[in-house]
Amino acid sequence: MTRVSLSLGFAAVCLLAAPSSAQLNQQWVSFTKDTSRLAGGSGSVSNNGTEVDFCWGDIDKDGDVDVVAVRKEDFTSPGRRTNQLLMNEGGILVDRTSTLATASDVPGDNGFLTPTNDRDAVLADFDGDGWLDVITATTLSDGLSKEIGHPRIHMNLGNDVNGNWLGIKYEASRIPQMLHYGTGNPENPRFCSVAAGDVTGNGLPDLYFGDYDSSGAGGSGQPSNKDMNDRLLINDGNGFFTDESQLRMSSQMLKSAFGNSVVIADFNGDGANDILKDTSLNAPQFVAISYNNPSNEGFFNIFDDFHNFAPYHTSEGDLNNDGKLDLIITDDGSDRYRVNGGNDGLGRVNWSSAQTFSFASGSDDGFGSNNLIVDLDGDGWNDALIADVDVDIGGYSRYLHIYHNRTTTPGDMTPTLRHEREKSNGGWRGVVGMEFNDLKGTHDVAVFDIDQDGDNDMLVSQQFNTYVWTNDKFDPIPCGYTSYGAGASAANTLVMTGNGTPSIGNNVSLTTTGIVGPVGFNILSLNQISVPLLGGIILVSPGTQIIPMAFLPVSGGSTTWNLPIPNDAALIGFSGYAQSASTDPSKIQGFAMSNGVEIVVCP
């Protein structure tokens, strides 16, 4: 018997791709489009002309994560759309808007089915009853009623006496009529973003809204007697809010040009939540934090505008596993991230320099918007996603960028986040399974365990379609042996079988019986074919052999080919195709061949 090492063959295959193979095709996580997991089909959430923004959480407390999709006419426009409530029912997202999200305390209002110009939304428990409620940020509704033009709170109704969830209800009185700071006149705000979090220390979430006064990209802005600026609304403990913006924050803290994203979180670790905002397009143009005063919680005493460039959205999360909140920042130029290096003497975060993302091939393609920090591959290190469709300027030619966190040292102040690719031209981008058209024109991405198998999946909203992409990490990998081509011709009479589990680091064997000649020859190839040759059918491609053809001595009419599989996780799911042949004077052209055997490498 002859022992042939697979490692030589795999090394040879890798050498064919040199020198770029060290950078390209780094398969770190894989996703599969699953059209069965969005009831109503891919066009039921997004379509051409509709902007979509997601928030998600277990709104009916059944143990799985549901989705709220707020929608409006795309880009800076007054066009209104209805919103959607997508309930997770056994791993399938089902639109239950018409039955569970139409209640309202306003006559004639239909909750989510009332067209509004909602640009952002978050889930939080506003009244402390243990059920998540919904707040939306509504924009560009000048001259319309308060109920249409102000933020809309939809309260969770909980369960009935039989344990059936009752849905959500719009309750207009929970948000006060907002007044212009200068004139005192009632006005509808133009909010682009909303964040919920406790800034007063009473245990219930307050609200911060980011405003914009631009009338479009590079526009002249609202008149000064209409510009509402940012607002801080304080929760009274029962889910009713009052506008205490000027009481608790300075005018500098509240002024925004295009307040595209806001965050409430404790950035400096002093126990009191701070407020971060990204304002862009016109002056002021920066990312800044208003720091909460821990000695007088709920009042903000330090303002730090620490990031400039052309920022357009920001999200927080730990990028280097040191327990502190870092930032990713979408930019009209190159997107960036900053790492939290602890505090200075005033309690402000010492941010690292603005670092740019790396690319296995290509570069940043310009404008983007919504972004997210989340662990996609379950390795304990957060990755980053940046959607490409600008909320202000038209265009669907760019694509969603997904960045792999390749950092290995906790506390590293220069973490590596790289956009992986299979090839420099074509192939998958970001993650295995998603190509350019799967990523192009993305408004927003929701990342959570949709199918409840323990890994993070993605709900991706694009210009024309919305798709669920399931993470393959914990999905069963089809591995083992599959026989094909048995009896393909009168000469295909040999029988090849596989033995031993074909897992990484393990030995397997391929046994061929029925041989009458003195030597059997075996091929292991990357590809399966079906081509007539020497009176039989050859079932593997000689042109893509993984290792050189093996010539094995025959004993008792059979051969056994032993193959060690390298202990390399990159081989999991790899497919190879094997076939045997030998001389046989009884056959028409003097040769007998076996069936083919597909070998798929197991974990």
Buried (B, 14 or more C-beta within 10 A) or exposed (E): EEEBBBBEBBEEBEEEEEEEEEBBBBBBBBBBBBEEBBBEEBEBBBBEEBBBBBBBBBBBBEEBBBBBBBBBBBBBBEBBBBBBBBBBBEBBBBBBBBEBBBBBBBEEBBBBBBBBBBBBBBBBBBBBBEBBBBBBBBBBBEEBEBBBBBBBBBBBBEEEEEEEBBBBBBBBEBBBEBEBBEEEEEBBBBBBBBBBBBBBEBEBBBBBBBBBBBEEBEBEBBEEEBBBBBBBBBBEEEBBBBBBBEEBBBEEBBBBBBBBBBBBBBBBBBEBBBBBBBBBBBEBBBBBBBBBBBEEBBBBBBBBBBBEBBBBBBBBBBBBBBEBBBBBBBBBEBBBBBBBBEBEEEBBBEBBEBBBBBBBBEEBEBBBBBBBBBBBBEBEBBBBBBBBBBBBBEEBEBBBBBBBBBBEEEEBBEBBBBBBBBBEEEBBBBBBBBBEEBBBBBBBBBBBBBBBBEBBBBBBBBBBBBBBBBBBBEEEBEBBBEBBBBEBBEBBBBBBBBEBBBBBEBBBBBBBBBBBBEEBBBBBBBEBBEEEBBBBBBBBBBEBBBBEEBEBEBEEBBBBBBBBBBEBEBBBBBBBBBBBBBBBEEBEEEBBBBBBBBBBBBE
